[in-house]
Amino acid sequence: MIYPDISVALAHLLAEDHLPDPALWRETLVASRLLEYELWTRLHGRGLGTSHGDAARPRPGDPARDI
Protein backbone atom coordinates (compact mmCIF):
# COMPACT_ATOMS: atom_id res chain seq x y z
CA MET A 1 0.00 0.00 0.00
CA ILE A 2 1.39 3.41 -0.99
CA TYR A 3 0.40 6.80 0.39
CA PRO A 4 1.21 9.36 -2.34
CA ASP A 5 1.98 12.92 -1.22
CA ILE A 6 0.87 16.22 -2.72
CA SER A 7 3.84 16.47 -5.08
CA VAL A 8 2.89 13.18 -6.76
CA ALA A 9 -0.76 14.22 -7.07
CA LEU A 10 0.10 17.63 -8.52
CA ALA A 11 2.65 16.23 -10.95
CA HIS A 12 0.10 13.72 -12.21
CA LEU A 13 -2.72 16.24 -12.45
CA LEU A 14 -0.70 19.08 -13.97
CA ALA A 15 1.40 16.86 -16.28
CA GLU A 16 4.68 18.17 -14.95
CA ASP A 17 8.02 16.99 -16.33
CA HIS A 18 8.94 14.89 -13.28
CA LEU A 19 6.40 12.11 -13.06
CA PRO A 20 6.49 8.96 -10.93
CA ASP A 21 7.17 5.63 -12.57
CA PRO A 22 3.99 4.42 -14.36
CA ALA A 23 4.13 1.27 -12.20
CA LEU A 24 3.05 3.43 -9.25
CA TRP A 25 -0.47 3.70 -10.67
CA ARG A 26 -0.82 -0.10 -10.71
CA GLU A 27 -0.16 -0.25 -6.94
CA THR A 28 -2.78 0.06 -4.23
CA LEU A 29 -2.85 3.76 -3.42
CA VAL A 30 -4.44 5.30 -0.35
CA ALA A 31 -5.02 9.03 0.02
CA SER A 32 -6.06 11.00 3.06
CA ARG A 33 -8.56 13.83 3.33
CA LEU A 34 -5.53 16.05 3.99
CA LEU A 35 -4.13 15.19 0.55
CA GLU A 36 -7.49 16.02 -1.03
CA TYR A 37 -7.66 19.33 0.88
CA GLU A 38 -4.07 20.21 -0.08
CA LEU A 39 -4.78 19.41 -3.73
CA TRP A 40 -7.84 21.65 -3.85
CA THR A 41 -6.01 24.44 -2.00
CA ARG A 42 -3.11 24.35 -4.48
CA LEU A 43 -5.43 24.20 -7.51
CA HIS A 44 -7.54 27.14 -6.33
CA GLY A 45 -4.40 29.06 -5.35
CA ARG A 46 -3.18 28.75 -8.94
CA GLY A 47 -6.59 29.62 -10.37
CA LEU A 48 -7.01 26.07 -11.73
CA GLY A 49 -10.06 24.95 -9.76
CA THR A 50 -12.39 25.20 -12.74
CA SER A 51 -10.08 23.84 -15.42
CA HIS A 52 -8.71 20.91 -13.35
CA GLY A 53 -11.60 20.34 -10.92
CA ASP A 54 -13.11 17.36 -12.71
CA ALA A 55 -9.76 15.56 -12.85
CA ALA A 56 -9.20 16.21 -9.14
CA ARG A 57 -12.55 14.84 -7.98
CA PRO A 58 -12.51 11.28 -6.62
CA ARG A 59 -14.14 8.67 -8.86
CA PRO A 60 -15.12 5.05 -8.22
CA GLY A 61 -11.92 3.01 -8.25
CA ASP A 62 -9.76 5.95 -7.13
CA PRO A 63 -7.57 5.53 -4.04
CA ALA A 64 -9.50 4.99 -0.84
CA ARG A 65 -9.34 7.73 1.75
CA ASP A 66 -8.87 5.61 4.85
CA ILE A 67 -6.97 8.12 6.94
C-alpha positions in Angstrom: 0.0 0.0 0.0 1.4 3.4 -1.0 0.4 6.8 0.4 1.2 9.4 -2.3 2.0 12.9 -1.2 0.9 16.2 -2.7 3.8 16.5 -5.1 2.9 13.2 -6.8 -0.8 14.2 -7.1 0.1 17.6 -8.5 2.7 16.2 -11.0 0.1 13.7 -12.2 -2.7 16.2 -12.4 -0.7 19.1 -14.0 1.4 16.9 -16.3 4.7 18.2 -14.9 8.0 17.0 -16.3 8.9 14.9 -13.3 6.4 12.1 -13.1 6.5 9.0 -10.9 7.2 5.6 -12.6 4.0 4.4 -14.4 4.1 1.3 -12.2 3.1 3.4 -9.2 -0.5 3.7 -10.7 -0.8 -0.1 -10.7 -0.2 -0.3 -6.9 -2.8 0.1 -4.2 -2.8 3.8 -3.4 -4.4 5.3 -0.4 -5.0 9.0 0.0 -6.1 11.0 3.1 -8.6 13.8 3.3 -5.5 16.0 4.0 -4.1 15.2 0.5 -7.5 16.0 -1.0 -7.7 19.3 0.9 -4.1 20.2 -0.1 -4.8 19.4 -3.7 -7.8 21.7 -3.9 -6.0 24.4 -2.0 -3.1 24.3 -4.5 -5.4 24.2 -7.5 -7.5 27.1 -6.3 -4.4 29.1 -5.3 -3.2 28.7 -8.9 -6.6 29.6 -10.4 -7.0 26.1 -11.7 -10.1 25.0 -9.8 -12.4 25.2 -12.7 -10.1 23.8 -15.4 -8.7 20.9 -13.4 -11.6 20.3 -10.9 -13.1 17.4 -12.7 -9.8 15.6 -12.9 -9.2 16.2 -9.1 -12.6 14.8 -8.0 -12.5 11.3 -6.6 -14.1 8.7 -8.9 -15.1 5.1 -8.2 -11.9 3.0 -8.3 -9.8 5.9 -7.1 -7.6 5.5 -4.0 -9.5 5.0 -0.8 -9.3 7.7 1.8 -8.9 5.6 4.8 -7.0 8.1 6.9 
